Amino acid sequence: MLVTGAAGFLGRHVAMGLRRAGSSVRCLVRPGSAGRVPRAPGFEVAAVDLRAPARELVRVLEGVRVVVHAAGLRAQRPWWGETFQAIHVDATARLVAAAEAAGVERFVLVSCLGAAQDADLAYLRSKAEAEAIVQRSRLAWTILRCGLVYGPGDGRITRLARWMMWLGRTPVVGDGLFLVQPIAVSDVVAGCVAAAAGRLERRVLAAAGPDVFSFRDMVELLAAAIDRRLPLVRIPVGVARGLAAARRISGIVPWTVDELQVMLRGYTCDPREYFQAAGLMRPLPFSAAVRAYLGA
Ligand SMILES: NC(=O)c1ccc[n+]([C@@H]2O[C@H](COP(=O)([O-])OP(=O)(O)OC[C@H]3O[C@@H](n4cnc5c(N)ncnc54)[C@H](OP(=O)(O)O)[C@@H]3O)[C@@H](O)[C@H]2O)c1
């Protein structure tokens, strides 16, 4: 199996999940990120940028039966050629072509809730284009459209919890009434493992958690999980956007501008089809799961 984005939050968890399920895993990472992949028997590292020519990708895919494509951009950095078009669309097209040439059988794409060709956000359009490329391919494909994923090592909910501890406040963005449906990373991994095993072929599944909250309820649950009574502080959307834009400098803000924009849309779904397909008898409830991993 080959996992792209294996130095990232989701990709690392997926790589470890596939390994636990008995597969050997080749971790495709950017050359500078090789130090962040799991070092254990059954893992190998392929240090290649996804923007490499297709022939290099074909070489990396030699002997691979299944690709889980979890690489992606949280924010664009056009000055380094890192745009949603370049990474989500063009690199996916090259990876799919290379997978076909290398004789890969299955391709699992991690996409996101709200992906649509006519979306007004470039991030969502690029994800929809990647989905279309995968669906047009000769490979047996599965697409998982994830909601907000949380778990050990995530740079969003975990960072927000740290922020709350540091600030002594529970930040509510805007009116805090927009909806979120966070899903535990282990529940996304379960779907990736099922898809990699060929149980979810030709399916587009909406993978979000069992609870739908307002953002305000979610941060209050987070405060309870870290065992603090923190007064609410309202952050106007414009200020939240400014902070997200400054994230590049400070690194401490939990969301990028694009992620904030997607979050404010409040995408939710009925995840029951996903739970059933992924064999999740008891998808993790948010409050218990964050309590467990944030250590309260
Ligand atoms: N986390 C969520 O809540 C969520 C929700 C919905 C969908 N998704 C999707 O899930 C995927 C993974 O998200 P994540 O949270 O794990 O993000 P992440 O932690 O930022 O991981 C993304 C990984 O992609 C890698 N990558 C980016 N450009 C690359 C390139 N040119 N060549 C090779 N690798 C490259 C990054 O490498 P470096 O480490 O070297 O930067 C990084 O390790 C993304 O496609 C995202 O859109 C995530």
Ligand as a Chemical Component Dictionary entry (heavy atoms), coordinates in Angstrom:
data_LIG
# 
_chem_comp.id                   LIG 
_chem_comp.type                 NON-POLYMER 
_chem_comp.pdbx_formal_charge   0 
_chem_comp.three_letter_code    LIG 
# 
loop_
_chem_comp_atom.comp_id 
_chem_comp_atom.atom_id 
_chem_comp_atom.alt_atom_id 
_chem_comp_atom.type_symbol 
_chem_comp_atom.charge 
_chem_comp_atom.model_Cartn_x 
_chem_comp_atom.model_Cartn_y 
_chem_comp_atom.model_Cartn_z 
_chem_comp_atom.pdbx_ordinal 
LIG N1  N1  N 0  -7.899  17.265 8.838  1  
LIG C1  C1  C 0  -9.150  17.564 8.488  2  
LIG O1  O1  O 0  -9.979  18.036 9.302  3  
LIG C2  C2  C 0  -9.595  17.281 7.068  4  
LIG C3  C3  C 0  -10.957 17.362 6.768  5  
LIG C4  C4  C 0  -11.369 17.109 5.457  6  
LIG C5  C5  C 0  -10.456 16.750 4.495  7  
LIG N2  N2  N 1  -9.135  16.700 4.819  8  
LIG C6  C6  C 0  -8.189  16.350 3.768  9  
LIG O2  O2  O 0  -7.357  15.314 4.227  10 
LIG C7  C7  C 0  -6.056  15.426 3.684  11 
LIG C8  C8  C 0  -5.024  15.409 4.806  12 
LIG O3  O3  O 0  -5.295  16.438 5.725  13 
LIG P1  P1  P 0  -4.383  16.637 7.013  14 
LIG O4  O4  O 0  -5.236  17.244 8.046  15 
LIG O5  O5  O -1 -3.659  15.372 7.316  16 
LIG O6  O6  O 0  -3.363  17.747 6.488  17 
LIG P2  P2  P 0  -1.793  17.861 6.777  18 
LIG O7  O7  O 0  -1.486  17.474 8.178  19 
LIG O8  O8  O 0  -1.409  19.234 6.335  20 
LIG O9  O9  O 0  -1.151  16.776 5.814  21 
LIG C9  C9  C 0  -1.101  16.959 4.431  22 
LIG C10 C10 C 0  0.168   16.319 3.935  23 
LIG O10 O10 O 0  0.234   16.493 2.511  24 
LIG C11 C11 C 0  1.597   16.671 2.197  25 
LIG N3  N3  N 0  1.836   17.346 0.936  26 
LIG C12 C12 C 0  1.447   18.599 0.582  27 
LIG N4  N4  N 0  1.969   18.911 -0.610 28 
LIG C13 C13 C 0  2.718   17.861 -1.017 29 
LIG C14 C14 C 0  3.510   17.605 -2.152 30 
LIG N5  N5  N 0  3.662   18.510 -3.126 31 
LIG N6  N6  N 0  4.152   16.412 -2.250 32 
LIG C15 C15 C 0  4.024   15.493 -1.278 33 
LIG N7  N7  N 0  3.272   15.674 -0.158 34 
LIG C16 C16 C 0  2.634   16.852 -0.028 35 
LIG C17 C17 C 0  2.123   17.532 3.319  36 
LIG O11 O11 O 0  3.529   17.415 3.339  37 
LIG P3  P3  P 0  4.459   18.255 4.352  38 
LIG O12 O12 O 0  4.231   17.599 5.677  39 
LIG O13 O13 O 0  5.805   18.076 3.799  40 
LIG O14 O14 O 0  3.927   19.657 4.325  41 
LIG C18 C18 C 0  1.431   16.960 4.528  42 
LIG O15 O15 O 0  2.213   15.985 5.171  43 
LIG C19 C19 C 0  -6.051  16.709 2.884  44 
LIG O16 O16 O 0  -6.262  16.406 1.539  45 
LIG C20 C20 C 0  -7.237  17.489 3.434  46 
LIG O17 O17 O 0  -7.790  18.342 2.455  47 
LIG C21 C21 C 0  -8.680  16.945 6.085  48 
# 
loop_
_chem_comp_bond.comp_id 
_chem_comp_bond.atom_id_1 
_chem_comp_bond.atom_id_2 
_chem_comp_bond.value_order 
_chem_comp_bond.pdbx_ordinal 
LIG N1  C1  SING 1  
LIG C1  O1  DOUB 2  
LIG C1  C2  SING 3  
LIG C2  C3  SING 4  
LIG C2  C21 DOUB 5  
LIG C3  C4  DOUB 6  
LIG C4  C5  SING 7  
LIG C5  N2  DOUB 8  
LIG N2  C6  SING 9  
LIG N2  C21 SING 10 
LIG C6  O2  SING 11 
LIG C6  C20 SING 12 
LIG O2  C7  SING 13 
LIG C7  C8  SING 14 
LIG C7  C19 SING 15 
LIG C8  O3  SING 16 
LIG O3  P1  SING 17 
LIG P1  O4  DOUB 18 
LIG P1  O5  SING 19 
LIG P1  O6  SING 20 
LIG O6  P2  SING 21 
LIG P2  O7  DOUB 22 
LIG P2  O8  SING 23 
LIG P2  O9  SING 24 
LIG O9  C9  SING 25 
LIG C9  C10 SING 26 
LIG C10 O10 SING 27 
LIG C10 C18 SING 28 
LIG O10 C11 SING 29 
LIG C11 N3  SING 30 
LIG C11 C17 SING 31 
LIG N3  C12 SING 32 
LIG N3  C16 SING 33 
LIG C12 N4  DOUB 34 
LIG N4  C13 SING 35 
LIG C13 C14 SING 36 
LIG C13 C16 DOUB 37 
LIG C14 N5  SING 38 
LIG C14 N6  DOUB 39 
LIG N6  C15 SING 40 
LIG C15 N7  DOUB 41 
LIG N7  C16 SING 42 
LIG C17 O11 SING 43 
LIG C17 C18 SING 44 
LIG O11 P3  SING 45 
LIG P3  O12 DOUB 46 
LIG P3  O13 SING 47 
LIG P3  O14 SING 48 
LIG C18 O15 SING 49 
LIG C19 O16 SING 50 
LIG C19 C20 SING 51 
LIG C20 O17 SING 52 
# 
